[in-house]
């Protein structure tokens, strides 16, 4: 897991690497890793709504 200190925030659509320690705010749409956690890659903003993404990733063996 990762550690997120009190007061630090993680922006929408950002990914935090395993074992990372988030000590300051992480912007939206980035991959961030390390101790202290720093952005290493910019991501494109999502083109699908959260509901569309959930429908794409939901697994239902009954269907």
mmCIF file as Biopython writes it, N, C-alpha, C and O atoms, coordinates in Angstrom:
data_model
#
loop_
_atom_site.group_PDB
_atom_site.id
_atom_site.type_symbol
_atom_site.label_atom_id
_atom_site.label_alt_id
_atom_site.label_comp_id
_atom_site.label_asym_id
_atom_site.label_entity_id
_atom_site.label_seq_id
_atom_site.pdbx_PDB_ins_code
_atom_site.Cartn_x
_atom_site.Cartn_y
_atom_site.Cartn_z
_atom_site.occupancy
_atom_site.B_iso_or_equiv
_atom_site.auth_seq_id
_atom_site.auth_asym_id
_atom_site.pdbx_PDB_model_num
ATOM 1   N N  . UNK A ? 1  ? 0.802   -1.172  0.000   1.0 0.0 1  A 1 
ATOM 2   C CA . UNK A ? 1  ? 0.000   0.000   0.000   1.0 0.0 1  A 1 
ATOM 3   C C  . UNK A ? 1  ? 0.855   1.250   0.000   1.0 0.0 1  A 1 
ATOM 4   O O  . UNK A ? 1  ? 2.083   1.188   0.061   1.0 0.0 1  A 1 
ATOM 5   N N  . UNK A ? 2  ? 0.203   2.345   -0.067  1.0 0.0 2  A 1 
ATOM 6   C CA . UNK A ? 2  ? 0.843   3.654   -0.048  1.0 0.0 2  A 1 
ATOM 7   C C  . UNK A ? 2  ? 0.450   4.383   1.222   1.0 0.0 2  A 1 
ATOM 8   O O  . UNK A ? 2  ? -0.534  4.036   1.875   1.0 0.0 2  A 1 
ATOM 9   N N  . UNK A ? 3  ? 1.235   5.401   1.566   1.0 0.0 3  A 1 
ATOM 10  C CA . UNK A ? 3  ? 0.940   6.229   2.735   1.0 0.0 3  A 1 
ATOM 11  C C  . UNK A ? 3  ? 0.613   7.627   2.237   1.0 0.0 3  A 1 
ATOM 12  O O  . UNK A ? 3  ? 1.362   8.202   1.448   1.0 0.0 3  A 1 
ATOM 13  N N  . UNK A ? 4  ? -0.509  8.173   2.702   1.0 0.0 4  A 1 
ATOM 14  C CA . UNK A ? 4  ? -0.908  9.533   2.357   1.0 0.0 4  A 1 
ATOM 15  C C  . UNK A ? 4  ? -1.002  10.312  3.661   1.0 0.0 4  A 1 
ATOM 16  O O  . UNK A ? 4  ? -1.839  10.008  4.511   1.0 0.0 4  A 1 
ATOM 17  N N  . UNK A ? 5  ? -0.138  11.324  3.823   1.0 0.0 5  A 1 
ATOM 18  C CA . UNK A ? 5  ? -0.132  12.085  5.069   1.0 0.0 5  A 1 
ATOM 19  C C  . UNK A ? 5  ? -1.336  13.018  5.122   1.0 0.0 5  A 1 
ATOM 20  O O  . UNK A ? 5  ? -1.901  13.387  4.092   1.0 0.0 5  A 1 
ATOM 21  N N  . UNK A ? 6  ? -1.715  13.394  6.341   1.0 0.0 6  A 1 
ATOM 22  C CA . UNK A ? 6  ? -2.852  14.290  6.533   1.0 0.0 6  A 1 
ATOM 23  C C  . UNK A ? 6  ? -2.620  15.598  5.788   1.0 0.0 6  A 1 
ATOM 24  O O  . UNK A ? 6  ? -1.533  16.174  5.849   1.0 0.0 6  A 1 
ATOM 25  N N  . UNK A ? 7  ? -3.638  16.057  5.092   1.0 0.0 7  A 1 
ATOM 26  C CA . UNK A ? 7  ? -3.565  17.324  4.374   1.0 0.0 7  A 1 
ATOM 27  C C  . UNK A ? 7  ? -3.158  17.201  2.922   1.0 0.0 7  A 1 
ATOM 28  O O  . UNK A ? 7  ? -3.378  18.131  2.146   1.0 0.0 7  A 1 
ATOM 29  N N  . UNK A ? 8  ? -2.570  16.082  2.528   1.0 0.0 8  A 1 
ATOM 30  C CA . UNK A ? 8  ? -2.181  15.885  1.129   1.0 0.0 8  A 1 
ATOM 31  C C  . UNK A ? 8  ? -3.402  15.424  0.343   1.0 0.0 8  A 1 
ATOM 32  O O  . UNK A ? 8  ? -4.203  14.632  0.840   1.0 0.0 8  A 1 
ATOM 33  N N  . UNK A ? 9  ? -3.541  15.914  -0.873  1.0 0.0 9  A 1 
ATOM 34  C CA . UNK A ? 9  ? -4.660  15.509  -1.715  1.0 0.0 9  A 1 
ATOM 35  C C  . UNK A ? 9  ? -4.129  14.922  -3.016  1.0 0.0 9  A 1 
ATOM 36  O O  . UNK A ? 9  ? -3.020  15.232  -3.452  1.0 0.0 9  A 1 
ATOM 37  N N  . UNK A ? 10 ? -4.945  14.069  -3.623  1.0 0.0 10 A 1 
ATOM 38  C CA . UNK A ? 10 ? -4.593  13.431  -4.890  1.0 0.0 10 A 1 
ATOM 39  C C  . UNK A ? 10 ? -5.635  13.850  -5.909  1.0 0.0 10 A 1 
ATOM 40  O O  . UNK A ? 10 ? -6.834  13.671  -5.694  1.0 0.0 10 A 1 
ATOM 41  N N  . UNK A ? 11 ? -5.172  14.411  -7.023  1.0 0.0 11 A 1 
ATOM 42  C CA . UNK A ? 11 ? -6.074  14.914  -8.060  1.0 0.0 11 A 1 
ATOM 43  C C  . UNK A ? 11 ? -6.831  13.805  -8.765  1.0 0.0 11 A 1 
ATOM 44  O O  . UNK A ? 11 ? -6.440  12.639  -8.715  1.0 0.0 11 A 1 
ATOM 45  N N  . UNK A ? 12 ? -7.913  14.180  -9.418  1.0 0.0 12 A 1 
ATOM 46  C CA . UNK A ? 12 ? -8.739  13.236  -10.172 1.0 0.0 12 A 1 
ATOM 47  C C  . UNK A ? 12 ? -7.915  12.528  -11.237 1.0 0.0 12 A 1 
ATOM 48  O O  . UNK A ? 12 ? -7.027  13.126  -11.844 1.0 0.0 12 A 1 
ATOM 49  N N  . UNK A ? 13 ? -8.212  11.252  -11.460 1.0 0.0 13 A 1 
ATOM 50  C CA . UNK A ? 13 ? -7.606  10.438  -12.508 1.0 0.0 13 A 1 
ATOM 51  C C  . UNK A ? 13 ? -6.104  10.240  -12.318 1.0 0.0 13 A 1 
ATOM 52  O O  . UNK A ? 13 ? -5.409  9.911   -13.279 1.0 0.0 13 A 1 
ATOM 53  N N  . UNK A ? 14 ? -5.588  10.431  -11.107 1.0 0.0 14 A 1 
ATOM 54  C CA . UNK A ? 14 ? -4.164  10.205  -10.850 1.0 0.0 14 A 1 
ATOM 55  C C  . UNK A ? 14 ? -3.956  8.810   -10.290 1.0 0.0 14 A 1 
ATOM 56  O O  . UNK A ? 14 ? -4.843  8.244   -9.651  1.0 0.0 14 A 1 
ATOM 57  N N  . UNK A ? 15 ? -2.767  8.260   -10.539 1.0 0.0 15 A 1 
ATOM 58  C CA . UNK A ? 15 ? -2.406  6.926   -10.073 1.0 0.0 15 A 1 
ATOM 59  C C  . UNK A ? 15 ? -1.186  7.068   -9.176  1.0 0.0 15 A 1 
ATOM 60  O O  . UNK A ? 15 ? -0.208  7.718   -9.547  1.0 0.0 15 A 1 
ATOM 61  N N  . UNK A ? 16 ? -1.244  6.453   -7.986  1.0 0.0 16 A 1 
ATOM 62  C CA . UNK A ? 16 ? -0.130  6.486   -7.043  1.0 0.0 16 A 1 
ATOM 63  C C  . UNK A ? 16 ? 0.499   5.104   -7.008  1.0 0.0 16 A 1 
ATOM 64  O O  . UNK A ? 16 ? -0.201  4.104   -6.847  1.0 0.0 16 A 1 
ATOM 65  N N  . UNK A ? 17 ? 1.814   5.042   -7.158  1.0 0.0 17 A 1 
ATOM 66  C CA . UNK A ? 17 ? 2.526   3.772   -7.175  1.0 0.0 17 A 1 
ATOM 67  C C  . UNK A ? 17 ? 2.546   3.099   -5.812  1.0 0.0 17 A 1 
ATOM 68  O O  . UNK A ? 17 ? 2.478   3.764   -4.778  1.0 0.0 17 A 1 
ATOM 69  N N  . UNK A ? 18 ? 2.641   1.768   -5.822  1.0 0.0 18 A 1 
ATOM 70  C CA . UNK A ? 18 ? 2.693   0.986   -4.588  1.0 0.0 18 A 1 
ATOM 71  C C  . UNK A ? 18 ? 3.904   1.400   -3.761  1.0 0.0 18 A 1 
ATOM 72  O O  . UNK A ? 18 ? 4.991   1.600   -4.303  1.0 0.0 18 A 1 
ATOM 73  N N  . UNK A ? 19 ? 3.717   1.526   -2.463  1.0 0.0 19 A 1 
ATOM 74  C CA . UNK A ? 19 ? 4.807   1.863   -1.559  1.0 0.0 19 A 1 
ATOM 75  C C  . UNK A ? 19 ? 5.164   3.337   -1.530  1.0 0.0 19 A 1 
ATOM 76  O O  . UNK A ? 19 ? 6.100   3.727   -0.832  1.0 0.0 19 A 1 
ATOM 77  N N  . UNK A ? 20 ? 4.448   4.156   -2.264  1.0 0.0 20 A 1 
ATOM 78  C CA . UNK A ? 20 ? 4.748   5.589   -2.313  1.0 0.0 20 A 1 
ATOM 79  C C  . UNK A ? 20 ? 4.285   6.275   -1.035  1.0 0.0 20 A 1 
ATOM 80  O O  . UNK A ? 20 ? 3.352   5.819   -0.372  1.0 0.0 20 A 1 
ATOM 81  N N  . UNK A ? 21 ? 4.956   7.385   -0.697  1.0 0.0 21 A 1 
ATOM 82  C CA . UNK A ? 21 ? 4.579   8.194   0.458   1.0 0.0 21 A 1 
ATOM 83  C C  . UNK A ? 21 ? 4.202   9.578   -0.065  1.0 0.0 21 A 1 
ATOM 84  O O  . UNK A ? 21 ? 5.058   10.343  -0.508  1.0 0.0 21 A 1 
ATOM 85  N N  . UNK A ? 22 ? 2.909   9.886   -0.007  1.0 0.0 22 A 1 
ATOM 86  C CA . UNK A ? 22 ? 2.393   11.158  -0.520  1.0 0.0 22 A 1 
ATOM 87  C C  . UNK A ? 22 ? 2.454   12.180  0.612   1.0 0.0 22 A 1 
ATOM 88  O O  . UNK A ? 22 ? 1.711   12.082  1.588   1.0 0.0 22 A 1 
ATOM 89  N N  . UNK A ? 23 ? 3.356   13.173  0.473   1.0 0.0 23 A 1 
ATOM 90  C CA . UNK A ? 23 ? 3.528   14.182  1.520   1.0 0.0 23 A 1 
ATOM 91  C C  . UNK A ? 23 ? 3.032   15.558  1.096   1.0 0.0 23 A 1 
ATOM 92  O O  . UNK A ? 23 ? 2.900   16.452  1.931   1.0 0.0 23 A 1 
ATOM 93  N N  . UNK A ? 24 ? 2.754   15.739  -0.207  1.0 0.0 24 A 1 
ATOM 94  C CA . UNK A ? 24 ? 2.196   17.007  -0.687  1.0 0.0 24 A 1 
ATOM 95  C C  . UNK A ? 24 ? 1.175   16.707  -1.775  1.0 0.0 24 A 1 
ATOM 96  O O  . UNK A ? 24 ? 1.062   15.571  -2.236  1.0 0.0 24 A 1 
ATOM 97  N N  . UNK A ? 25 ? 0.442   17.722  -2.177  1.0 0.0 25 A 1 
ATOM 98  C CA . UNK A ? 25 ? -0.626  17.544  -3.163  1.0 0.0 25 A 1 
ATOM 99  C C  . UNK A ? 25 ? -0.089  16.996  -4.480  1.0 0.0 25 A 1 
ATOM 100 O O  . UNK A ? 25 ? 0.971   17.401  -4.957  1.0 0.0 25 A 1 
ATOM 101 N N  . UNK A ? 26 ? -0.845  16.065  -5.056  1.0 0.0 26 A 1 
ATOM 102 C CA . UNK A ? 26 ? -0.533  15.487  -6.363  1.0 0.0 26 A 1 
ATOM 103 C C  . UNK A ? 26 ? -1.587  16.015  -7.336  1.0 0.0 26 A 1 
ATOM 104 O O  . UNK A ? 26 ? -2.783  15.899  -7.066  1.0 0.0 26 A 1 
ATOM 105 N N  . UNK A ? 27 ? -1.161  16.595  -8.470  1.0 0.0 27 A 1 
ATOM 106 C CA . UNK A ? 27 ? -2.138  17.160  -9.411  1.0 0.0 27 A 1 
ATOM 107 C C  . UNK A ? 27 ? -2.965  16.085  -10.113 1.0 0.0 27 A 1 
ATOM 108 O O  . UNK A ? 27 ? -2.678  14.893  -9.996  1.0 0.0 27 A 1 
ATOM 109 N N  . UNK A ? 28 ? -3.972  16.508  -10.825 1.0 0.0 28 A 1 
ATOM 110 C CA . UNK A ? 28 ? -4.827  15.593  -11.587 1.0 0.0 28 A 1 
ATOM 111 C C  . UNK A ? 28 ? -4.088  15.053  -12.802 1.0 0.0 28 A 1 
ATOM 112 O O  . UNK A ? 28 ? -3.194  15.702  -13.346 1.0 0.0 28 A 1 
ATOM 113 N N  . UNK A ? 29 ? -4.479  13.851  -13.216 1.0 0.0 29 A 1 
ATOM 114 C CA . UNK A ? 29 ? -4.013  13.240  -14.466 1.0 0.0 29 A 1 
ATOM 115 C C  . UNK A ? 29 ? -2.514  12.975  -14.515 1.0 0.0 29 A 1 
ATOM 116 O O  . UNK A ? 29 ? -1.862  13.278  -15.514 1.0 0.0 29 A 1 
ATOM 117 N N  . UNK A ? 30 ? -1.963  12.408  -13.438 1.0 0.0 30 A 1 
ATOM 118 C CA . UNK A ? 30 ? -0.546  12.039  -13.432 1.0 0.0 30 A 1 
ATOM 119 C C  . UNK A ? 30 ? -0.365  10.654  -12.822 1.0 0.0 30 A 1 
ATOM 120 O O  . UNK A ? 30 ? -1.231  10.159  -12.101 1.0 0.0 30 A 1 
ATOM 121 N N  . UNK A ? 31 ? 0.778   10.037  -13.125 1.0 0.0 31 A 1 
ATOM 122 C CA . UNK A ? 31 ? 1.245   8.857   -12.405 1.0 0.0 31 A 1 
ATOM 123 C C  . UNK A ? 31 ? 2.335   9.374   -11.481 1.0 0.0 31 A 1 
ATOM 124 O O  . UNK A ? 31 ? 3.262   10.043  -11.938 1.0 0.0 31 A 1 
ATOM 125 N N  . UNK A ? 32 ? 2.243   9.077   -10.187 1.0 0.0 32 A 1 
ATOM 126 C CA . UNK A ? 32 ? 3.213   9.569   -9.216  1.0 0.0 32 A 1 
ATOM 127 C C  . UNK A ? 32 ? 3.732   8.401   -8.382  1.0 0.0 32 A 1 
ATOM 128 O O  . UNK A ? 32 ? 2.966   7.522   -7.987  1.0 0.0 32 A 1 
ATOM 129 N N  . UNK A ? 33 ? 5.047   8.400   -8.117  1.0 0.0 33 A 1 
ATOM 130 C CA . UNK A ? 33 ? 5.673   7.318   -7.359  1.0 0.0 33 A 1 
ATOM 131 C C  . UNK A ? 33 ? 6.785   7.874   -6.481  1.0 0.0 33 A 1 
ATOM 132 O O  . UNK A ? 33 ? 7.255   8.994   -6.677  1.0 0.0 33 A 1 
ATOM 133 N N  . UNK A ? 34 ? 7.193   7.065   -5.505  1.0 0.0 34 A 1 
ATOM 134 C CA . UNK A ? 34 ? 8.390   7.369   -4.734  1.0 0.0 34 A 1 
ATOM 135 C C  . UNK A ? 34 ? 8.145   7.815   -3.312  1.0 0.0 34 A 1 
ATOM 136 O O  . UNK A ? 34 ? 7.012   7.925   -2.845  1.0 0.0 34 A 1 
ATOM 137 N N  . UNK A ? 35 ? 9.270   8.071   -2.635  1.0 0.0 35 A 1 
ATOM 138 C CA . UNK A ? 35 ? 9.279   8.560   -1.260  1.0 0.0 35 A 1 
ATOM 139 C C  . UNK A ? 35 ? 10.301  9.689   -1.183  1.0 0.0 35 A 1 
ATOM 140 O O  . UNK A ? 35 ? 11.498  9.430   -1.059  1.0 0.0 35 A 1 
ATOM 141 N N  . UNK A ? 36 ? 9.843   10.939  -1.254  1.0 0.0 36 A 1 
ATOM 142 C CA . UNK A ? 36 ? 8.453   11.398  -1.339  1.0 0.0 36 A 1 
ATOM 143 C C  . UNK A ? 36 ? 7.878   11.200  -2.740  1.0 0.0 36 A 1 
ATOM 144 O O  . UNK A ? 36 ? 8.612   11.170  -3.728  1.0 0.0 36 A 1 
ATOM 145 N N  . UNK A ? 37 ? 6.588   11.069  -2.806  1.0 0.0 37 A 1 
ATOM 146 C CA . UNK A ? 37 ? 5.883   10.809  -4.065  1.0 0.0 37 A 1 
ATOM 147 C C  . UNK A ? 37 ? 5.963   12.024  -4.986  1.0 0.0 37 A 1 
ATOM 148 O O  . UNK A ? 37 ? 5.671   13.151  -4.584  1.0 0.0 37 A 1 
ATOM 149 N N  . UNK A ? 38 ? 6.370   11.765  -6.247  1.0 0.0 38 A 1 
ATOM 150 C CA . UNK A ? 38 ? 6.476   12.838  -7.243  1.0 0.0 38 A 1 
ATOM 151 C C  . UNK A ? 38 ? 5.876   12.362  -8.563  1.0 0.0 38 A 1 
ATOM 152 O O  . UNK A ? 38 ? 5.981   11.184  -8.903  1.0 0.0 38 A 1 
ATOM 153 N N  . UNK A ? 39 ? 5.248   13.273  -9.307  1.0 0.0 39 A 1 
ATOM 154 C CA . UNK A ? 39 ? 4.713   12.901  -10.627 1.0 0.0 39 A 1 
ATOM 155 C C  . UNK A ? 39 ? 5.838   12.494  -11.575 1.0 0.0 39 A 1 
ATOM 156 O O  . UNK A ? 39 ? 6.873   13.156  -11.645 1.0 0.0 39 A 1 
ATOM 157 N N  . UNK A ? 40 ? 5.622   11.389  -12.309 1.0 0.0 40 A 1 
ATOM 158 C CA . UNK A ? 40 ? 6.620   10.922  -13.272 1.0 0.0 40 A 1 
ATOM 159 C C  . UNK A ? 40 ? 6.062   10.862  -14.690 1.0 0.0 40 A 1 
ATOM 160 O O  . UNK A ? 40 ? 6.822   10.752  -15.653 1.0 0.0 40 A 1 
ATOM 161 N N  . UNK A ? 41 ? 4.733   10.934  -14.824 1.0 0.0 41 A 1 
ATOM 162 C CA . UNK A ? 41 ? 4.134   10.871  -16.157 1.0 0.0 41 A 1 
ATOM 163 C C  . UNK A ? 41 ? 2.805   11.611  -16.156 1.0 0.0 41 A 1 
ATOM 164 O O  . UNK A ? 41 ? 2.020   11.500  -15.215 1.0 0.0 41 A 1 
ATOM 165 N N  . UNK A ? 42 ? 2.564   12.364  -17.216 1.0 0.0 42 A 1 
ATOM 166 C CA . UNK A ? 42 ? 1.293   13.058  -17.409 1.0 0.0 42 A 1 
ATOM 167 C C  . UNK A ? 42 ? 0.346   12.129  -18.157 1.0 0.0 42 A 1 
ATOM 168 O O  . UNK A ? 42 ? 0.740   11.507  -19.143 1.0 0.0 42 A 1 
ATOM 169 N N  . UNK A ? 43 ? -0.897  12.031  -17.698 1.0 0.0 43 A 1 
ATOM 170 C CA . UNK A ? 43 ? -1.913  11.223  -18.362 1.0 0.0 43 A 1 
ATOM 171 C C  . UNK A ? 43 ? -2.879  12.126  -19.108 1.0 0.0 43 A 1 
ATOM 172 O O  . UNK A ? 43 ? -3.062  13.289  -18.750 1.0 0.0 43 A 1 
ATOM 173 N N  . UNK A ? 44 ? -3.494  11.581  -20.148 1.0 0.0 44 A 1 
ATOM 174 C CA . UNK A ? 44 ? -4.544  12.322  -20.832 1.0 0.0 44 A 1 
ATOM 175 C C  . UNK A ? 44 ? -5.786  12.333  -19.953 1.0 0.0 44 A 1 
ATOM 176 O O  . UNK A ? 44 ? -6.042  11.381  -19.216 1.0 0.0 44 A 1 
ATOM 177 N N  . UNK A ? 45 ? -6.541  13.393  -20.030 1.0 0.0 45 A 1 
ATOM 178 C CA . UNK A ? 45 ? -7.791  13.467  -19.275 1.0 0.0 45 A 1 
ATOM 179 C C  . UNK A ? 45 ? -8.721  12.365  -19.770 1.0 0.0 45 A 1 
ATOM 180 O O  . UNK A ? 45 ? -8.726  12.056  -20.962 1.0 0.0 45 A 1 
ATOM 181 N N  . UNK A ? 46 ? -9.502  11.771  -18.883 1.0 0.0 46 A 1 
ATOM 182 C CA . UNK A ? 46 ? -10.397 10.688  -19.315 1.0 0.0 46 A 1 
ATOM 183 C C  . UNK A ? 46 ? -11.428 11.192  -20.318 1.0 0.0 46 A 1 
ATOM 184 O O  . UNK A ? 46 ? -11.922 12.315  -20.212 1.0 0.0 46 A 1 
ATOM 185 N N  . UNK A ? 47 ? -11.739 10.348  -21.283 1.0 0.0 47 A 1 
ATOM 186 C CA . UNK A ? 47 ? -12.726 10.727  -22.292 1.0 0.0 47 A 1 
ATOM 187 C C  . UNK A ? 47 ? -14.082 10.099  -22.014 1.0 0.0 47 A 1 
ATOM 188 O O  . UNK A ? 47 ? -15.059 10.392  -22.704 1.0 0.0 47 A 1 
ATOM 189 N N  . UNK A ? 48 ? -14.145 9.247   -21.020 1.0 0.0 48 A 1 
ATOM 190 C CA . UNK A ? 48 ? -15.408 8.598   -20.657 1.0 0.0 48 A 1 
ATOM 191 C C  . UNK A ? 48 ? -15.835 9.070   -19.275 1.0 0.0 48 A 1 
ATOM 192 O O  . UNK A ? 48 ? -15.003 9.419   -18.437 1.0 0.0 48 A 1 
ATOM 193 N N  . UNK A ? 49 ? -17.134 9.075   -19.052 1.0 0.0 49 A 1 
ATOM 194 C CA . UNK A ? 49 ? -17.651 9.432   -17.740 1.0 0.0 49 A 1 
ATOM 195 C C  . UNK A ? 49 ? -17.384 8.272   -16.783 1.0 0.0 49 A 1 
ATOM 196 O O  . UNK A ? 49 ? -17.207 7.138   -17.227 1.0 0.0 49 A 1 
ATOM 197 N N  . UNK A ? 50 ? -17.352 8.544   -15.466 1.0 0.0 50 A 1 
ATOM 198 C CA . UNK A ? 50 ? -17.154 7.452   -14.504 1.0 0.0 50 A 1 
ATOM 199 C C  . UNK A ? 50 ? -18.170 6.323   -14.666 1.0 0.0 50 A 1 
ATOM 200 O O  . UNK A ? 50 ? -17.828 5.156   -14.478 1.0 0.0 50 A 1 
ATOM 201 N N  . UNK A ? 51 ? -19.429 6.660   -15.017 1.0 0.0 51 A 1 
ATOM 202 C CA . UNK A ? 51 ? -20.449 5.625   -15.196 1.0 0.0 51 A 1 
ATOM 203 C C  . UNK A ? 51 ? -20.114 4.741   -16.395 1.0 0.0 51 A 1 
ATOM 204 O O  . UNK A ? 51 ? -20.261 3.521   -16.322 1.0 0.0 51 A 1 
ATOM 205 N N  . UNK A ? 52 ? -19.665 5.345   -17.501 1.0 0.0 52 A 1 
ATOM 206 C CA . UNK A ? 52 ? -19.277 4.560   -18.672 1.0 0.0 52 A 1 
ATOM 207 C C  . UNK A ? 52 ? -18.099 3.651   -18.337 1.0 0.0 52 A 1 
ATOM 208 O O  . UNK A ? 52 ? -18.072 2.492   -18.751 1.0 0.0 52 A 1 
ATOM 209 N N  . UNK A ? 53 ? -17.126 4.169   -17.589 1.0 0.0 53 A 1 
ATOM 210 C CA . UNK A ? 53 ? -15.964 3.370   -17.212 1.0 0.0 53 A 1 
ATOM 211 C C  . UNK A ? 53 ? -16.392 2.189   -16.342 1.0 0.0 53 A 1 
ATOM 212 O O  . UNK A ? 53 ? -15.903 1.075   -16.530 1.0 0.0 53 A 1 
ATOM 213 N N  . UNK A ? 54 ? -17.293 2.422   -15.399 1.0 0.0 54 A 1 
ATOM 214 C CA . UNK A ? 54 ? -17.767 1.349   -14.527 1.0 0.0 54 A 1 
ATOM 215 C C  . UNK A ? 54 ? -18.472 0.268   -15.339 1.0 0.0 54 A 1 
ATOM 216 O O  . UNK A ? 54 ? -18.295 -0.921  -15.075 1.0 0.0 54 A 1 
ATOM 217 N N  . UNK A ? 55 ? -19.266 0.674   -16.322 1.0 0.0 55 A 1 
ATOM 218 C CA . UNK A ? 55 ? -19.958 -0.302  -17.157 1.0 0.0 55 A 1 
ATOM 219 C C  . UNK A ? 55 ? -18.963 -1.129  -17.960 1.0 0.0 55 A 1 
ATOM 220 O O  . UNK A ? 55 ? -19.181 -2.323  -18.164 1.0 0.0 55 A 1 
ATOM 221 N N  . UNK A ? 56 ? -17.878 -0.518  -18.416 1.0 0.0 56 A 1 
ATOM 222 C CA . UNK A ? 56 ? -16.866 -1.231  -19.200 1.0 0.0 56 A 1 
ATOM 223 C C  . UNK A ? 56 ? -16.087 -2.227  -18.349 1.0 0.0 56 A 1 
ATOM 224 O O  . UNK A ? 56 ? -15.688 -3.283  -18.840 1.0 0.0 56 A 1 
ATOM 225 N N  . UNK A ? 57 ? -15.867 -1.897  -17.070 1.0 0.0 57 A 1 
ATOM 226 C CA . UNK A ? 57 ? -15.002 -2.724  -16.234 1.0 0.0 57 A 1 
ATOM 227 C C  . UNK A ? 57 ? -15.760 -3.663  -15.306 1.0 0.0 57 A 1 
ATOM 228 O O  . UNK A ? 57 ? -15.141 -4.481  -14.625 1.0 0.0 57 A 1 
ATOM 229 N N  . UNK A ? 58 ? -17.082 -3.564  -15.263 1.0 0.0 58 A 1 
ATOM 230 C CA . UNK A ? 58 ? -17.869 -4.445  -14.398 1.0 0.0 58 A 1 
ATOM 231 C C  . UNK A ? 58 ? -17.924 -5.844  -14.999 1.0 0.0 58 A 1 
ATOM 232 O O  . UNK A ? 58 ? -18.095 -6.011  -16.206 1.0 0.0 58 A 1 
ATOM 233 N N  . UNK A ? 59 ? -17.777 -6.833  -14.145 1.0 0.0 59 A 1 
ATOM 234 C CA . UNK A ? 59 ? -17.834 -8.225  -14.579 1.0 0.0 59 A 1 
ATOM 235 C C  . UNK A ? 59 ? -19.093 -8.852  -14.023 1.0 0.0 59 A 1 
ATOM 236 O O  . UNK A ? 59 ? -19.321 -8.847  -12.814 1.0 0.0 59 A 1 
ATOM 237 N N  . UNK A ? 60 ? -19.909 -9.391  -14.910 1.0 0.0 60 A 1 
ATOM 238 C CA . UNK A ? 60 ? -21.129 -10.061 -14.493 1.0 0.0 60 A 1 
ATOM 239 C C  . UNK A ? 60 ? -21.186 -11.404 -15.214 1.0 0.0 60 A 1 
ATOM 240 O O  . UNK A ? 60 ? -21.497 -11.442 -16.405 1.0 0.0 60 A 1 
ATOM 241 N N  . UNK A ? 61 ? -20.892 -12.515 -14.518 1.0 0.0 61 A 1 
ATOM 242 C CA . UNK A ? 61 ? -20.877 -13.826 -15.172 1.0 0.0 61 A 1 
ATOM 243 C C  . UNK A ? 61 ? -22.253 -14.285 -15.642 1.0 0.0 61 A 1 
ATOM 244 O O  . UNK A ? 61 ? -22.351 -15.235 -16.419 1.0 0.0 61 A 1 
ATOM 245 N N  . UNK A ? 62 ? -23.323 -13.625 -15.181 1.0 0.0 62 A 1 
ATOM 246 C CA . UNK A ? 62 ? -24.680 -13.998 -15.570 1.0 0.0 62 A 1 
ATOM 247 C C  . UNK A ? 62 ? -25.006 -13.566 -16.995 1.0 0.0 62 A 1 
ATOM 248 O O  . UNK A ? 62 ? -25.933 -14.104 -17.599 1.0 0.0 62 A 1 
ATOM 249 N N  . UNK A ? 63 ? -24.271 -12.614 -17.541 1.0 0.0 63 A 1 
ATOM 250 C CA . UNK A ? 63 ? -24.571 -12.096 -18.884 1.0 0.0 63 A 1 
ATOM 251 C C  . UNK A ? 63 ? -23.883 -12.906 -19.942 1.0 0.0 63 A 1 
ATOM 252 O O  . UNK A ? 63 ? -24.022 -12.614 -21.130 1.0 0.0 63 A 1 
#
